[in-house]
């Protein structure tokens, strides 16, 4: 039997994973990526699955963390994104961080070599042709204006959008190690490399107060007609956080807990700026949580006030761009199809999930669902008590459409833990383990049934 291809628009995290999953189920795929024909404000290469903000996939703890559980479920599903992330891993304590170039190159090479996948470069402007009977739109938060406008006209919905920001990256050899030191918070990690995965720059109270004053006074990028676009709470620029209170950063990305300055072990730092390794060589580090809308000149002046970064050389300064997402609870059905045009599925950040891993996970689900549909097999989303199922439920009806905002995976999206799970602070770890144990069993059961359906 000759199958018509599934067309996937967008070669980011979600599109790459969608293509991999569908092709591995035996369905031909045409993956459309508009770069290099059409550039974006955030991408720097033509590689597939390019990481444009952080290089972190966040916690890899699958026993007590929801994103770590999502990693685990994706690995059970032979995720391309997770396989290449594991290969490109750089030390990051208990987190999974990658060398972004190695990662993108690995994903691109695997997709280019797959016999069931054809990659076509060029923009899909407007709605896909009518003879594309199965389409996954995985264009991400930087959807081209022509396609975004066409989708808006089709649905009658105004696009929802928010600003997302990029953290600056510094050359490691320009950091003054007489002030800075290597240590992961609470010495977390199984190896010495993990336990020393972060560079730390301490501040006393006077330095912190002067830094806050300079940052608040610095010249910022103005957005004019975009100014009414809300920020995503999980990725606020540091100056926006500071405007909410002078102590906000000290209790957020600059919190000093779990760290001991070996240069002054008798003194407790008032605040600490952390830098995380950005590549396998350890030559680049990004400043954790330092997304910013300060202009470039202001960034170099303000960031030079950080002890250890007085003479820093910058591989990339911070930036900010507008991300777009759709009102998925109103527009999508439970198999991620657009209600107004069921041949179109949506996946990734454009659906209102936030984060690299969440985007790839929704691509994984969209690819499998589209392939099963093409094969004439039943489509069944994973149960709600799994990480994938909780996310799908949230974006396809679990969230309130009127107040819908981008969401990271978290245990608040899951059904309550089984009866008998301990409550209170002492039982917090047990409750998280109850979530993850239940999810793992449920996901494996779902996968076994999916395998039976696909093989039928």
N, C-alpha and C positions, 0 to 999 in steps of 0.2 A: 504494500500500500504506500503510495506517495503522499506525503503530508505537505500541505502548504506551510510556509514558514511563519513563525511568530516574529513580528517586527517589534524591536525594542528601541525606543528613542531615548538616547542618553547613555554615555559610557562611564558614568560615575560609579559609586559604590553599589547602588541599587541596580542599575542597568547591567553592570558586569556580573553581579550575582544572579540576576534573573536569567541572563543568557546561559550561564554555566549550568544552572539547575534544569532549565528546559532542555538544553542540548543533551545533558546526561540522562534524561528520560527518553531520549530517542526522537526528539522533535527538532527539525531544522530551525535555525534562528538567524535573522538578519539584524545585526546590532548597528544602529545609526549613531554616529558621534559627529557633532558639527565642527569641533576643532580638528585641524587648524583653519578650516575655511572661514569659520566665524569664531572670534576670540571672546573671552569673558573678562570681566574686571578682576577676577580672583585667580584664575588659573595661570600657570607659568609654563607648562609643558603641553605636549600633545598626548601624553600617556593616559591610558584608561585608569579609572579609580585613583586619580590624583587627589591627595589630601591637601586642602587649601588653607585650613586653619591649624588646629593642633595636630600633633602626631600621635596622640594618645587614644587608645580604644577603652580607656578607663579600667576599672577594677577587673581582674581576672579571677576573683574569688567566687567560685560557683556554689559555695555552701552557704554564704550569708549575704550575698550582694546580687541584686536583680540583673545588673548588666553582666556580671560574671556568669550568671545562670544563662543569659542569652548567648554568651560566647559558647557555653557548653552545648546548648541545643543546636546551635549552628554547626559546631564540630560534628555532632551526631549526624547531621544532614550533609556531610561532605562539602561544607562551604568553601568555595574558592577564596573568598575574602579572609576567612580565618586561617586557611592553610598558608596563604602567602603572608599574612600577618605574623604567624608563628615563625616562618622562615626569616622574616625581616626584623625580628624582635631586637630591641635594644634595652638595656637595663632601665627599669623604672620602678623599683620597689615591688609593691604588690599589683601594680598596674601593667597593662599590656600596651607598650609603646613601640613604634616601628621607625626604621629608617625609611622616610617617605619615598625616596627615589627607588630604593631596592624593592619596596612594596609595589609601587605602581608598575615598575618594569616587569616584575614577576607576574602580576595580574595580566598585563598586556600580552606577554609572551604566551601564557597559557591559553588565553582566548584566541589569539591569532593561530595557534597550533591546533585548535579543536576542529575536527573534520565536519562537525555539524553547525559550525558558527561562521557566518560571513560578516565581515566588518566593512561598513560603508561610511566613508567620510563625507560630510556635507550636512547642511541644515535641513531639517524637515520643517518648512515654513507653513504655518497654519495647520489645519487638521490633516491627519494622514489620509491618503487616497482611499476611496470607498472599497477598493478591492483588497485592501489589507484587512482581512476579516478578524484577525487577532493582533492587538497592539498593546504593548505595555509602555506607558509614558513614565519614564524615570528620569526626567530632565532636571530634577533637583531644584534647589532654591534659586538657581540662576537660569530658570526657564527663559528661552528667547522670547522677546516681546510678541512676535508674530504668533507663536503657538499659544502663549498665555492669553492673548486677546481672543484667539479662536475658541479656546476652552471657555473663557468667560462668556462669549456670545452664545455658545452652545448651552451653557447651564443657566444663564441669567443671573449668576452669582458674581458679586464683586470679589476680586482677589483679596485675600487677607495677606498682610506682609509684616515683616519685622526686620530690624537691623541686626546683622550679625557682624562680629568683629574678629580681626586677625591679630594674634599676639606677635611681638617682635622676636627675632632670632639673632643671637650674638655669636661671634667666633670665640670658641672656648679659650684659645691662647691669648685673648685680649683681656681676660678676667684676672684681676689682681688677687692672687691666692694668699696674700698676706692678710687679707680681710675675709675672703670667702673660704668655704670648706665643703667637702663632699659628705653628704649624709642623707639617707632617706628618713622621713619622719618616723620616729619611734624605732629606727633601725630596721624597718620592715623589709623583708625579703629573705629568700632561702640561701642566697649566695652573697659573698662579699661584694660582688659587682652590683647586685640589687640593693644591698644595704648602703651603698655609696653612690646611688644612681642620680642624685640631685645635687646641684650646686646651691649653696645657701649664702645669702648676703645679709648680714645683720644690721639692724638700726637701733639706736637708742631713742629715747623719747624726743629729744630735740631734733634729731635727724628725721624722724618720722613726721613730726609736725611741720618742719620746713618742706619736706617732700609733698605733703598734702597741700600746703599753701601754693607751692609752685605748680602743681598739677591742676588745681582748680583755676589758677590764673592763666594757664597756658592757652594759646590760641588753638581753637578746635575747628574741625571740618564742619561746615554748614551745609544743610541738606535742602534748604529752601522748600520746594513743594513737597518734599518727603518728610518734613519735620513732624507731621502728625502720625507717622508710622511707629507703632510701639516696639520697644526692645523686647527680645526674648529674655526672660528672667534668668535663665541658666547661662547666659553668655553676655552679661552686662559689661560695657566699657568700664575701666577702673575709675574714670572720673565721674561717671554716673553713680557708681557705688559710693564714691566719696561724698557726693552731693547729698546722699541720704543720711550722712552722719560721719563725723571725722574718725570714728572708731570702726567703721564698717570694714575697711580693708584689713585692719588688725585682727578682726574676728573672721575674716574670709581668706583670700589667697595669701595674705601676709601674716597669718597667725604664727606665733613663735613656739607653739607647743610641740613637744616631742623632739626637740633639737637642742644640741649642746655645742656651743662655739668652742672649738679646741684652742683658739687663740686667747680666749678669755673665759675659761671654764667656770670661774667663780661668779661671773655675771650672767644674768638672764636677759636675753635680747628682748627689747620692747616690741619689735616686729622683725619679720624675716621675709625677704624676697627669695623665692625658690626658682631655679632654672632646671629644666628637664632636658636630658639628652635628646637630640633631634635626629641624629644619624648614627650608623653603626660605628663609624670611625671615632665618634666622640669629639668631633671638631666643631659641631654646632649645638647650641642649647637654646631652647625657647623659654621665655619668662612665663611661668605658670600663672594663668588667670589674668594676664596683663593685656587683654584686648583693649584697644583705645581708639578714640576718634581725634586725638591730638594731631596737629599737623606735624610733618616730618621734622622740621627744624625744632619745634617745641619738644618732640620726643627725645631727640639727642641731648638737649639741655636738661630736661627733667630727669631722664634715666641716668644721666651722668652723676646725679646726686646720690645714687644708690652706692653704698660702700662696696668696693670691688669692681664697679662698672664705670669708674671715673674716666677711664681711657678705653672703654669698650669700642670694638669695631663691629658694625652691624651688617649681617648678611641680608636681613630684611627688617624693615621697620613695620610697626603695626598699621592696621588699616581697618576699614569698615565698609560694608556693602549691604545692599538691601536684599533680603531673602523673601521669597514668595511661597505661600502655601495655600491650599484650598480648604474649603469648609467640608472636609471629608465626611463627618457624621451626617451631613445633609445630602451629599452628592454621591457617595459610594455605597454599594451593597456589601454583603458580608464576604463575597469573594473578590472584593476590591475592584469591581467593575463600576463604571459610571452608569448610574441609573438611566440617564438620558441617552446614553449611547453605549450599550453593553459590550460592543466590540473593543472598547477602550478600557484597559486596566491602568491603575496608577500605582506607583511604588516609590518609596524613598521619602526624602524630606518634603517633597511637594505635597505629600498626604498629611503632613502635620506631625510626623515623628521627628524627634530632635536627636542628633548624634550620629556619628559614623556607623556604629554597630546597629543601631535601630534602623537606619536607612537601608543598610545591607540586608538586615533580617526581613524587612518588608519586600525587598527585591527577591529574596529567596522564596518567600511565600507566593509572590505574584508569578514568578517563573514556574514554580511547581503547579500552581492552579491553572495557569494558561496551558501548560503542557498536558495536564490531566484532561482539561476540557477538549483540547485538540485530539487526544487519544480516545475520547468518548468515555472516559472513566468518571466516577463520582468525585465531586469536589467537596472536601470537608476541612474547614479551618481547624487548626489545633485547638484543643480544649482551652477554656478561659483560664484554667489554673496553670498553664504553661506561660513562659515569657512571650513567645510568639503569639499565642492565643490572646493574652491580655492586651497586647499592643493592637492586634487586629480589631478586637472588640472595641477598644477605646476609639479608634479612628473611624469605625464604621457604625457608630451608634451609641457606644457606651458613654461618650462625652456629650455635654450639652452643646448643641450647634451654635446657640446664641453667644456663648462665651468661649468657644473653642480656641485653644492656644497650643503651640508646639509642646510636645511632652517627651521626656526621656522615659525609659522603662523604669518602673519602681514598684515595690510591693503593694503600694496603694491601688494599683490597677488590677490586682489579683483578688479573687474571692477570699474571704477570711480563712485563716489557717484551720486545720481540723480541730474539732473539739478536743480539749485536753491539753492543747499547747499552752505553755506557761505564759503568763502575762507579767507586766512590770519590768523594771530594769534588769533584774536577775534572770528573767526569762526571755530577754530580748534575743539573745543568740539562739535559744531553742526555737523561738517563734520563726526566725529567719530560716533556720534549718528545716522547720516544718514546711515552709513554703517551697524550698528548693528540693527537698526529698520528694514531696508530692508532685512537683512539676516534672522532675526527671522521670519518674515512673509513668506519668501521664503522657509525656512526650514520646518516650520509647514505645509505648503502646500505640500511640497515634502513628508513629513512623512505620511500625510493623504492618498496620492496616493499610497505610498508603502504599507500601511496597507490594502488598497483595493485590491492591487495585491496579497499580501500574503494570504488574506482570500478567494480569488476567487476559 
